Amino acid sequence: MWPPCASIIETNGGMLMSLESHLAQLQRKHGDLDQQIESLQVAPAKDDLEIARLKRKKLALKDEIMRLSPPVHH
């Protein structure tokens, strides 16, 4: 049985992972997309449709990160 304080989620592939490791994975993907977008934006023959697609994907990742992140108390 899992410890009660552990946040375990199931990924699309059916794997179980901690919420913290899932958030870290999402943040890595978000950063990777950011780098891809920057590379495409400076390319001589930039593909605006591809850039827009990657930006939508990056925003969806950010939304998921925010949804899964614990609330910040100030």
Secondary structure, DSSP 8 states (H G I E B T S, - for coil): ---TT--EEE-TTS-EEEHHHHHHHHHHHHHHHHHHHHHHHHSTT--HHHHHHHHHHHHHHHHHHHHHS-----
